Amino acid sequence: MAREIEDAERDIARNVAIATTTFYKNDEVGKVRSELALRTIDSALERGYHVSIVDGGSFDEFLKSLERSGADVRPEEQGGMGPGRRQAFRAAYDSERKVVAWTEPEKYTYIPDLWNTAKPVLDGIADLVIPDRGSLESYPKGQQYAEYLGNLAFADITGFPLDMWSGGRTFGRDNTHYFTDYNGEYGDKWDSIFIPVLDMIHDDKSVIGVKIYYNHPPEMTAIEVGKPFFHVKRVDQLTNLVPALHTHWEKLKARN
């Protein structure tokens, strides 16, 4: 590893179960992303995290590497982004670790700082922590614009200036039900990790942001160059999430 793993980090990691999902095709993009995912998993396991992975049907070579990794790997029971994530959350919950942390599997550069998002939960300061990346300069330009706009919309809707588009979610095990009980009413894609945050805020749970050091993997940035598909994906995400967030927040306010 790049540096010695400190005792404080290991002590926290032993209380955390990471939940994530994988699904990689045997093509250029899939091979790059799968290699990054393996780096993430190896880094997390070396630090003492439990890692629960739900795979949606990746290519065989990657699956064999997953099996050798020592992570808890389970085949997807029901197709789709939302169901796969809920299955991963349930698997992490079943580990009986005190904290559950969601992350996208390719973000190996996040793992060395993930423990800082778990500490406030273990200390009883927060129920849910959203990692705050600070700068988005390491991201592809299109993603920078989309995620800045998404975070701005979230803050305007809720009054909470959180880096929601960071993707990370770290919370106490006893709050897992917010994520596993979500019924997918807004499309059951990206909303699967956004709508539960609104529910927790509405229920007066302590939801905070924590500054982390994060540099987007340059391999991820490089594979998006010259591929308009990724711009379409960012627009699709915003089109799905911003109206869903606004609609759900208004429903929650109407209950008061």
N, C-alpha and C positions, 0 to 999 in steps of 0.2 A: 504494500500500500504506500501511497505518497507520504504518509506521516504515521507515526505511532498512534494507535487508537487509545485515547485516554480512558482511565477507569470510570470517570463520571459519565462518559458517553456509553460505555458498555453497561453500566448499571441501569441506565435508562432504557437502552436497547432491549435488555432482557425482559422488560415489562411491556414491550410493544410488538404487535402483530401487524405487519404490512399486508394490505389487501391490494391486489391488482389483477388485471386480465390481459391475456395475450391472444393474438390471432394474426399470424403472418403467412403470407403467400410466398411461394418459392420464386420470387422475382427480385429485381434490383433493390427496390425499396424495402421489401420484406426481409431480405438478407441483412441489410444495414440495420434496420430497426431491431431485428432479432438478436444481432450481436450486441447492441447497446443494452437490450433487456437482460442478457446474460451477465453483462458487466454490473448492472444494477443489482441483480439477484445475488451475485457472488459478493459484492461489497456489503450488502445488507446482512447476509448470513455470517460473514466474517466478523461483523460488529456485534452479533448476537441477537439480531431481530428474528422473529418468526416470520416467514413469508408464505402467504396463501395466494396461490395463483389459480385462476380459472381460465382454461384455454378453449378457444372456440373452434379449433381444428387447424392448427398450424402445420407446416410441412414437417415431415418425419425427422429430419436431421435435428431441427430445433427441439422437437419433443423429446428426443433421446437425450439431448443436452440438459433439458429441464429435469428429466428423471434422475440424471446423475448429480444434479446440483445440491440435493438435500432439501429443497423447498417442498411445501405441501402443494402438490399439483393435482387438479381435478378437472375432468372434462366438463365442458359446458352442458348443463342439463336442459336449458331452454335457450334457443337462439335469440340474439339481440343484445344490444349494448346494456340496456337497463337490467334485464334478467341476469346477465353474466356478472354485472357489478354487484347485484344483491347477493348472488351466490358467493362471491368472493368475500363480501362483508360477513356473511353467515359463517364462512369457513374461518375467518380471522377471529370472530366472536368465539367460536368453538375451541380455539386455542387456549382460552381462559387467561390470556394476557390482559393486563389492566387497561391498555390503550390500543386503539385501532387507528392505523394511518393509511389512508388511500393515497396512491400516487400512480401516474402513468409509468409503465414499465421501462421506458427508454431513458428516464431521467436519472442516470447514474450520478450526475454531478450534484444532485439534491441529497443523496444518501448521507454524505458526511455531515450535513447540517440538520437532518431530519430530527435528531434528538432534541434540538432546541424548540421544536414545535410540540414535543411530547412533555417537556418539563413543566410548563404551566398547567397541563392537565393533571399530571401526577402530583403537583404541588397544591391542587385544589383551587387554582386561580381561574381556570377556564374550563368550560365544558367542551368547547370546540375551538381549534386554532386553524386559521387560514394562513399559510406561509406568504409572506410579503417579499417579493423578489427585488423591489426597488427599481432597478433598471431593466428595460427590455431590449437593450442595445444588441445583445447577442442573438436575437431572434431574426428570422427573415422579415423584411420590411412589411410585407402584407400582414403577417401575424402580429407585428408590433401595433399597427393601426387598429386591427380588429380587436385585440385584447385590451388596448387602451379604451376604445369605445365601449366595449362590454363592461369593463370595470366602472367607467363613468356612468353608464346606464344603471348599473346595480346601485351605485351610490345615490343617484337621483331618485330611484324608486324607493329605496329602503332607508336612506339616511346613514347607511353604514359604508364608509369608504374602505372596503376590503379588496384585496387582490384576488378576487374570485376566479379570475381566469388563470391563476397559477396552477389550478387543478388539484392541489393538495388539500387534504382534509384530515385533521388529526383530532380524535375525540375519545372520551372515556368509553370503555366497553359498555357501560350501562346506557349509553345513548345510541347504541348501534341500531335500535329499533326505528329511529327516525329515517334511516337509510333503507333498512330491509322492509319496512312497512309501506314505503312509497309505492303507489299503484300505477305509476307511469302515465298519468292522465294528460301529460303535455307532450306526448310523443315517445317517451321512454328511451331517450338517447342521452344527450348531455344533461338534460333536466334531472336525471337520476341522482346527480350529486349536487345539484343547485337548489331544487325545491326543498329538500330536507333542511338545508341551512335556513331558509326562510321560516320553516316551521319551528326550528330551534330558537330563532330570534323572537318569534311571536310568543313562544312559551317562556320568555325571559331567561333563557339559558345564556350563560356567559360566552359570547362569541367574540374572539379577538384576533387581530393580526399579529404575527411575530416576524420581525425582519430576519431574513436568511441570506446567506451568500448563495447565489445561483447563477451559473453561466450555462446557457443553453448548449447542449452538445453540438459542436461544430459539424459533426456528421449529419445531424438532423437538419441543420440549416442548409447544408450543401445539397442534400437530396431534393430540396424544394425548388432549387433554382431552375427556372425554365419550365416549370410544371404548373400550368394554370389550374389544374385540378385542386391544388391546395388553396387557391384563392376562393374557388367555389365552396370548398369545405368551410372556410372561415365565415363566408357570407351566410351559408346555410346554418351554421351554429348560431350566429347572431339573430337570424330570422326566427329560429326556433326558440332561443332562450329569452330574448328581451320581451316579447309579448307574453311569454309564459310567466316570467318573473313578475311583470306588472299585473297580469290577471290574478295570479295567486296571492300577491301581496294585498290587492284590493279585497279579495275574498277573506283573507285573514283579518284585515282591519274591520270588515263588516261584522265579524263575529264578536267584536269587543262591545 
